[in-house]
């Protein structure tokens, strides 16, 4: 059972690393907390809606 669990954890970890290397903008966002508006619109459009609601801008 431990071997199966260890293998599952390793596969999940490798999958997350692979996805992180495919999206440099997401890595930048995790490091700095800042992403481009185009990336935010494409990946998380609801963030921009929240931003507009908070700032009052159109």
mmCIF file of the C-alpha atoms, coordinates in Angstrom:
data_MODEL
# 
_entry.id   MODEL 
# 
loop_
_atom_site.group_PDB 
_atom_site.id 
_atom_site.type_symbol 
_atom_site.label_atom_id 
_atom_site.label_alt_id 
_atom_site.label_comp_id 
_atom_site.label_asym_id 
_atom_site.label_entity_id 
_atom_site.label_seq_id 
_atom_site.pdbx_PDB_ins_code 
_atom_site.Cartn_x 
_atom_site.Cartn_y 
_atom_site.Cartn_z 
_atom_site.occupancy 
_atom_site.B_iso_or_equiv 
_atom_site.pdbx_formal_charge 
_atom_site.auth_seq_id 
_atom_site.auth_comp_id 
_atom_site.auth_asym_id 
_atom_site.auth_atom_id 
_atom_site.pdbx_PDB_model_num 
ATOM 1  C CA . UNK A 1 1  ? 0.000   0.000  0.000   1.00 0.00 ? 1  UNK A CA 1 
ATOM 2  C CA . UNK A 1 2  ? 2.839   2.409  0.787   1.00 0.00 ? 2  UNK A CA 1 
ATOM 3  C CA . UNK A 1 3  ? 4.421   1.818  -2.614  1.00 0.00 ? 3  UNK A CA 1 
ATOM 4  C CA . UNK A 1 4  ? 1.162   2.618  -4.416  1.00 0.00 ? 4  UNK A CA 1 
ATOM 5  C CA . UNK A 1 5  ? 0.670   5.786  -2.347  1.00 0.00 ? 5  UNK A CA 1 
ATOM 6  C CA . UNK A 1 6  ? 4.261   6.905  -2.960  1.00 0.00 ? 6  UNK A CA 1 
ATOM 7  C CA . UNK A 1 7  ? 3.855   6.328  -6.692  1.00 0.00 ? 7  UNK A CA 1 
ATOM 8  C CA . UNK A 1 8  ? 0.593   8.293  -6.758  1.00 0.00 ? 8  UNK A CA 1 
ATOM 9  C CA . UNK A 1 9  ? 2.201   11.211 -4.905  1.00 0.00 ? 9  UNK A CA 1 
ATOM 10 C CA . UNK A 1 10 ? 5.193   11.164 -7.280  1.00 0.00 ? 10 UNK A CA 1 
ATOM 11 C CA . UNK A 1 11 ? 2.931   11.180 -10.346 1.00 0.00 ? 11 UNK A CA 1 
ATOM 12 C CA . UNK A 1 12 ? 0.851   14.074 -9.023  1.00 0.00 ? 12 UNK A CA 1 
ATOM 13 C CA . UNK A 1 13 ? 3.991   16.040 -8.142  1.00 0.00 ? 13 UNK A CA 1 
ATOM 14 C CA . UNK A 1 14 ? 5.527   15.458 -11.577 1.00 0.00 ? 14 UNK A CA 1 
ATOM 15 C CA . UNK A 1 15 ? 2.256   16.466 -13.235 1.00 0.00 ? 15 UNK A CA 1 
ATOM 16 C CA . UNK A 1 16 ? 2.164   19.739 -11.308 1.00 0.00 ? 16 UNK A CA 1 
ATOM 17 C CA . UNK A 1 17 ? 5.796   20.487 -12.186 1.00 0.00 ? 17 UNK A CA 1 
ATOM 18 C CA . UNK A 1 18 ? 5.092   19.774 -15.873 1.00 0.00 ? 18 UNK A CA 1 
ATOM 19 C CA . UNK A 1 19 ? 2.086   22.102 -15.894 1.00 0.00 ? 19 UNK A CA 1 
ATOM 20 C CA . UNK A 1 20 ? 4.059   24.824 -14.108 1.00 0.00 ? 20 UNK A CA 1 
ATOM 21 C CA . UNK A 1 21 ? 6.811   24.766 -16.727 1.00 0.00 ? 21 UNK A CA 1 
ATOM 22 C CA . UNK A 1 22 ? 4.225   25.087 -19.503 1.00 0.00 ? 22 UNK A CA 1 
ATOM 23 C CA . UNK A 1 23 ? 2.843   28.364 -18.074 1.00 0.00 ? 23 UNK A CA 1 
ATOM 24 C CA . UNK A 1 24 ? 5.554   30.909 -17.202 1.00 0.00 ? 24 UNK A CA 1 
ATOM 25 C CA . UNK A 1 25 ? 2.949   33.621 -16.549 1.00 0.00 ? 25 UNK A CA 1 
ATOM 26 C CA . UNK A 1 26 ? 1.372   31.489 -13.804 1.00 0.00 ? 26 UNK A CA 1 
ATOM 27 C CA . UNK A 1 27 ? 4.809   30.931 -12.241 1.00 0.00 ? 27 UNK A CA 1 
ATOM 28 C CA . UNK A 1 28 ? 5.417   34.677 -12.276 1.00 0.00 ? 28 UNK A CA 1 
ATOM 29 C CA . UNK A 1 29 ? 2.035   35.239 -10.654 1.00 0.00 ? 29 UNK A CA 1 
ATOM 30 C CA . UNK A 1 30 ? 2.820   32.753 -7.892  1.00 0.00 ? 30 UNK A CA 1 
ATOM 31 C CA . UNK A 1 31 ? 6.163   34.454 -7.206  1.00 0.00 ? 31 UNK A CA 1 
ATOM 32 C CA . UNK A 1 32 ? 5.093   38.093 -7.449  1.00 0.00 ? 32 UNK A CA 1 
ATOM 33 C CA . UNK A 1 33 ? 1.309   38.142 -7.217  1.00 0.00 ? 33 UNK A CA 1 
ATOM 34 C CA . UNK A 1 34 ? 1.132   40.064 -10.514 1.00 0.00 ? 34 UNK A CA 1 
ATOM 35 C CA . UNK A 1 35 ? -0.040  38.737 -13.889 1.00 0.00 ? 35 UNK A CA 1 
ATOM 36 C CA . UNK A 1 36 ? -0.727  40.355 -17.246 1.00 0.00 ? 36 UNK A CA 1 
ATOM 37 C CA . UNK A 1 37 ? -4.323  41.391 -17.868 1.00 0.00 ? 37 UNK A CA 1 
ATOM 38 C CA . UNK A 1 38 ? -4.446  39.280 -21.029 1.00 0.00 ? 38 UNK A CA 1 
ATOM 39 C CA . UNK A 1 39 ? -3.420  36.173 -19.080 1.00 0.00 ? 39 UNK A CA 1 
ATOM 40 C CA . UNK A 1 40 ? -5.944  36.964 -16.338 1.00 0.00 ? 40 UNK A CA 1 
ATOM 41 C CA . UNK A 1 41 ? -8.699  37.467 -18.922 1.00 0.00 ? 41 UNK A CA 1 
ATOM 42 C CA . UNK A 1 42 ? -7.869  34.165 -20.639 1.00 0.00 ? 42 UNK A CA 1 
ATOM 43 C CA . UNK A 1 43 ? -7.289  32.002 -17.545 1.00 0.00 ? 43 UNK A CA 1 
ATOM 44 C CA . UNK A 1 44 ? -9.381  33.631 -14.794 1.00 0.00 ? 44 UNK A CA 1 
ATOM 45 C CA . UNK A 1 45 ? -11.796 36.148 -16.270 1.00 0.00 ? 45 UNK A CA 1 
ATOM 46 C CA . UNK A 1 46 ? -13.722 36.353 -12.983 1.00 0.00 ? 46 UNK A CA 1 
ATOM 47 C CA . UNK A 1 47 ? -10.678 38.082 -11.424 1.00 0.00 ? 47 UNK A CA 1 
ATOM 48 C CA . UNK A 1 48 ? -11.150 41.007 -13.781 1.00 0.00 ? 48 UNK A CA 1 
ATOM 49 C CA . UNK A 1 49 ? -14.849 41.171 -12.947 1.00 0.00 ? 49 UNK A CA 1 
ATOM 50 C CA . UNK A 1 50 ? -13.969 41.323 -9.232  1.00 0.00 ? 50 UNK A CA 1 
ATOM 51 C CA . UNK A 1 51 ? -11.362 44.001 -9.929  1.00 0.00 ? 51 UNK A CA 1 
ATOM 52 C CA . UNK A 1 52 ? -13.867 46.160 -11.826 1.00 0.00 ? 52 UNK A CA 1 
ATOM 53 C CA . UNK A 1 53 ? -16.411 45.795 -9.044  1.00 0.00 ? 53 UNK A CA 1 
ATOM 54 C CA . UNK A 1 54 ? -13.944 46.811 -6.347  1.00 0.00 ? 54 UNK A CA 1 
ATOM 55 C CA . UNK A 1 55 ? -12.390 49.788 -8.112  1.00 0.00 ? 55 UNK A CA 1 
ATOM 56 C CA . UNK A 1 56 ? -15.561 51.074 -9.715  1.00 0.00 ? 56 UNK A CA 1 
ATOM 57 C CA . UNK A 1 57 ? -13.905 51.334 -13.126 1.00 0.00 ? 57 UNK A CA 1 
ATOM 58 C CA . UNK A 1 58 ? -15.759 50.070 -16.247 1.00 0.00 ? 58 UNK A CA 1 
# 
